Amino acid sequence: TDYVQSGGCTVVNELPNSDGGEGIIYVDRVVSLTNPVPPPSSSPGRSCEAALSIDASSAFSVDIADTSLGVGPSSYDASLCLDTAFGGAGPVFWIKLDGVRPGNELDLTTCGFDTDLSVFEGSCSSLSMAACDGDSGSCSVDYGSSIDDFVPKADTQYYIVVGGYGGESGAATLTGTYSSTDPEPPNPTSKRYVECGRRNRCSEEPKWADVDEKHEVRCCADERISNSWKKTDGCSVWGESNGGFACANRKTFVEASSICELAGARLCSAAELAAGCAAGTGCGHDSDLVWSSDEEPSSAPPSTSTSPPPPPSPKPSPPPPPSASSSPPPSSSPPPPPSPSPPPSPPPPPSPLLSPPGVCV
C-alpha cells in the first residue's frame, strides 16, 4: 500500500501473501514513540493551543471545575520555586492571559485543593517557565498556591497552568490582582506642556497646551521594559514611541497617559523630552510636539466672596466742661517746691537832726 500511519510508525510497501491476504509489513521509519497527541477538543483548558482565554487587563477570577482536562507542558523548572512543594506532574488546566499590564505587579492565587501553579511565557511551540509555586497560598483549604509580585513584560504572551501535587486534580479557583492602583484621572482643566520630540526639530514652539488638544505620544520608563526601549547617554530613563503599543498620533492628554500606562510606562517629563531621552525612537515624532507629564502651575484663584469693610470707629466724645463746683482733678505730678522768701530789708538809717536856723549846736 501507500504510506499509512499505524501505531506511531509510517508503513510502506505492504507485500501481499500468496493467498492475496495481508503479507509482510516493512517499516520505513519511526515517527514517534510517544502516545499520539489527542485531537483538539472544543472544551477550553485541555492544551496550550486550546487554553481558556481571559481578560487580564484588570483583576480577574476563574472557577475551574476540573483540572484534569489537559496534558501539562513538556517540562517544568522547579528551581524557580524551591521549598514550596511544587510537584510539576499530572493533568492540568491551561489558561491564556490576554491584555496583561506590563510593568505592573500581578499577584496570582489558586485555592481548592493541593494545587500547583505555574506561569509560562512565549508561544505554544516555544514555551519557557517564568514562575511557579506549590504551597504558599493562604486559602481556607490547605496547600493552595500563590505567586506574588509577578511583573509581566511587554510584547509577551503568558499562560497559566493549574495542576495538583503528585498528579492530584479537582476543582479550583484562580484569582489575579494587580498590586499597583490606577492613577487618579488627570485634571481636565489643567494645561500640560508639549515639548519637541527632538530639540530644534519642530516648526512650532513648545507650549502649555489644553488637555483636549491633539498631540503625539512618547513614553518613558524608569526600568527597561523590553529590548526595544532605548536609553540615551545622559538619561536615567528608557524611551519609546511604539514599545508594546502602536505609534500614537494626535491624541489628547488623557489618551496619551493611558497609552503609556498600559505599556507599563509613563509620559516623559518636559525635561526628559528636552534632554532627548525619547528622541530617535521612531514614528516620526522627532519633529512633532509631544505630550509631557508637566502640569501648568496654578495660582490661587481670587476669592469670590467679599467681606464688607469693617464699620468706622466712632469718634471719641469731647470731655465734658468742668463744673463750677468741682475742683480740678489732682495732678499726678508732684507739687513744685515753695519759692524762698526774700530776706527782710534793713531798717533805714536815722535821719540827721536839723537845727533851727542861726543856732549852733
Solvent accessible surface area in square Angstrom, and as a share of the most:
residue,aa,sasa,rsa
1,T,93,0.54
2,D,121,0.63
3,Y,156,0.59
4,V,69,0.40
5,Q,124,0.55
6,S,62,0.40
7,G,84,0.80
8,G,26,0.25
9,C,33,0.20
10,T,7,0.04
11,V,13,0.08
12,V,21,0.12
13,N,95,0.49
14,E,41,0.18
15,L,88,0.44
16,P,98,0.61
17,N,71,0.37
18,S,118,0.76
19,D,133,0.69
20,G,61,0.59
21,G,36,0.35
22,E,143,0.64
23,G,25,0.24
24,I,112,0.57
25,I,91,0.46
26,Y,109,0.41
27,V,84,0.48
28,D,72,0.37
29,R,141,0.51
30,V,84,0.48
31,V,80,0.46
32,S,46,0.30
33,L,163,0.81
34,T,105,0.61
35,N,135,0.69
36,P,122,0.77
37,V,136,0.78
38,P,86,0.54
39,P,112,0.70
40,P,134,0.84
41,S,40,0.26
42,S,116,0.75
43,S,42,0.27
44,P,64,0.40
45,G,0,0.00
46,R,91,0.33
47,S,38,0.24
48,C,12,0.07
49,E,138,0.62
50,A,26,0.20
51,A,15,0.12
52,L,50,0.25
53,S,64,0.41
54,I,25,0.13
55,D,94,0.49
56,A,0,0.00
57,S,43,0.27
58,S,61,0.39
59,A,68,0.52
60,F,24,0.10
61,S,77,0.49
62,V,16,0.09
63,D,118,0.61
64,I,5,0.02
65,A,94,0.73
66,D,55,0.28
67,T,0,0.00
68,S,46,0.30
69,L,56,0.28
70,G,6,0.06
71,V,106,0.61
72,G,19,0.19
73,P,22,0.14
74,S,124,0.80
75,S,76,0.49
76,Y,57,0.22
77,D,62,0.32
78,A,47,0.36
79,S,72,0.46
80,L,85,0.42
81,C,10,0.06
82,L,125,0.62
83,D,152,0.79
84,T,27,0.16
85,A,51,0.40
86,F,24,0.10
87,G,34,0.32
88,G,18,0.18
89,A,55,0.42
90,G,38,0.37
91,P,42,0.27
92,V,2,0.01
93,F,15,0.06
94,W,7,0.02
95,I,0,0.00
96,K,60,0.25
97,L,5,0.02
98,D,51,0.27
99,G,51,0.49
100,V,22,0.13
101,R,22,0.08
102,P,13,0.08
103,G,40,0.38
104,N,18,0.09
105,E,68,0.31
106,L,0,0.00
107,D,38,0.20
108,L,0,0.00
109,T,34,0.20
110,T,0,0.00
111,C,38,0.23
112,G,34,0.32
113,F,22,0.09
114,D,27,0.14
115,T,0,0.00
116,D,7,0.03
117,L,0,0.00
118,S,1,0.01
119,V,0,0.00
120,F,6,0.02
121,E,34,0.15
122,G,26,0.25
123,S,60,0.39
124,C,39,0.23
125,S,110,0.71
126,S,79,0.51
127,L,50,0.25
128,S,59,0.38
129,M,28,0.12
130,A,32,0.25
131,A,15,0.11
132,C,11,0.06
133,D,7,0.03
134,G,0,0.00
135,D,47,0.24
136,S,64,0.42
137,G,15,0.15
138,S,112,0.72
139,C,32,0.19
140,S,121,0.78
141,V,71,0.41
142,D,101,0.53
143,Y,127,0.48
144,G,1,0.01
145,S,0,0.00
146,S,17,0.11
147,I,13,0.07
148,D,95,0.49
149,D,82,0.43
150,F,25,0.10
151,V,69,0.40
152,P,2,0.01
153,K,93,0.39
154,A,4,0.03
155,D,111,0.57
156,T,39,0.22
157,Q,55,0.25
158,Y,1,0.00
159,Y,14,0.05
160,I,0,0.00
161,V,3,0.01
162,V,0,0.00
163,G,4,0.04
164,G,0,0.00
165,Y,105,0.40
166,G,66,0.64
167,G,27,0.26
168,E,80,0.36
169,S,45,0.29
170,G,23,0.22
171,A,63,0.49
172,A,6,0.04
173,T,46,0.27
174,L,0,0.00
175,T,49,0.28
176,G,0,0.00
177,T,69,0.40
178,Y,26,0.10
179,S,54,0.35
180,S,50,0.33
181,T,121,0.71
182,D,96,0.50
183,P,90,0.57
184,E,155,0.70
185,P,118,0.74
186,P,33,0.21
187,N,73,0.37
188,P,95,0.60
189,T,116,0.68
190,S,19,0.12
191,K,73,0.31
192,R,16,0.06
193,Y,51,0.19
194,V,0,0.00
195,E,23,0.10
196,C,6,0.03
197,G,1,0.01
198,R,81,0.30
199,R,154,0.56
200,N,140,0.72
201,R,135,0.49
202,C,28,0.17
203,S,120,0.77
204,E,101,0.45
205,E,143,0.64
206,P,41,0.26
207,K,81,0.34
208,W,91,0.32
209,A,0,0.00
210,D,63,0.32
211,V,14,0.08
212,D,102,0.53
213,E,55,0.25
214,K,91,0.38
215,H,19,0.09
216,E,22,0.10
217,V,0,0.00
218,R,1,0.00
219,C,0,0.00
220,C,0,0.00
221,A,4,0.03
222,D,92,0.48
223,E,136,0.61
224,R,131,0.48
225,I,21,0.11
226,S,26,0.17
227,N,135,0.69
228,S,63,0.41
229,W,3,0.01
230,K,84,0.36
231,K,99,0.42
232,T,40,0.23
233,D,140,0.73
234,G,91,0.87
235,C,13,0.08
236,S,89,0.58
237,V,6,0.04
238,W,47,0.16
239,G,0,0.00
240,E,9,0.04
241,S,0,0.00
242,N,70,0.36
243,G,1,0.01
244,G,38,0.36
245,F,31,0.13
246,A,83,0.65
247,C,60,0.36
248,A,3,0.02
249,N,82,0.42
250,R,159,0.58
251,K,63,0.27
252,T,24,0.14
253,F,10,0.04
254,V,70,0.41
255,E,77,0.35
256,A,0,0.00
257,S,31,0.20
258,S,47,0.30
259,I,36,0.18
260,C,0,0.00
261,E,50,0.22
262,L,106,0.53
263,A,2,0.02
264,G,22,0.21
265,A,17,0.13
266,R,81,0.30
267,L,10,0.05
268,C,0,0.00
269,S,29,0.18
270,A,13,0.10
271,A,75,0.58
272,E,33,0.15
273,L,2,0.01
274,A,26,0.20
275,A,68,0.53
276,G,15,0.14
277,C,5,0.03
278,A,1,0.00
279,A,7,0.05
280,G,36,0.34
281,T,18,0.11
282,G,33,0.31
283,C,38,0.23
284,G,58,0.55
285,H,1,0.01
286,D,25,0.13
287,S,65,0.42
288,D,42,0.22
289,L,8,0.04
290,V,0,0.00
291,W,0,0.00
292,S,0,0.00
293,S,53,0.34
294,D,50,0.26
295,E,87,0.39
296,E,64,0.29
297,P,110,0.69
298,S,109,0.70
299,S,100,0.65
300,A,96,0.74
301,P,114,0.72
302,P,121,0.76
303,S,91,0.59
304,T,141,0.82
305,S,89,0.57
306,T,126,0.73
307,S,100,0.64
308,P,116,0.73
309,P,117,0.73
310,P,115,0.72
311,P,116,0.73
312,P,124,0.78
313,S,100,0.64
314,P,123,0.78
315,K,183,0.77
316,P,126,0.79
317,S,100,0.65
318,P,115,0.72
319,P,117,0.73
320,P,115,0.72
321,P,117,0.74
322,P,130,0.81
323,S,63,0.41
324,A,118,0.91
325,S,110,0.71
326,S,60,0.39
327,S,95,0.61
328,P,113,0.71
329,P,112,0.71
330,P,128,0.81
331,S,89,0.57
332,S,121,0.78
333,S,74,0.48
334,P,117,0.73
335,P,118,0.74
336,P,116,0.73
337,P,116,0.73
338,P,125,0.79
339,S,104,0.67
340,P,127,0.80
341,S,100,0.64
342,P,115,0.72
343,P,114,0.72
344,P,128,0.81
345,S,100,0.64
346,P,116,0.73
347,P,116,0.73
348,P,116,0.73
349,P,115,0.72
350,P,129,0.81
351,S,101,0.65
352,P,114,0.72
353,L,173,0.86
354,L,156,0.77
355,S,55,0.35
356,P,80,0.50
357,P,131,0.83
358,G,85,0.82
359,V,84,0.48
360,C,129,0.77
361,V,161,0.92
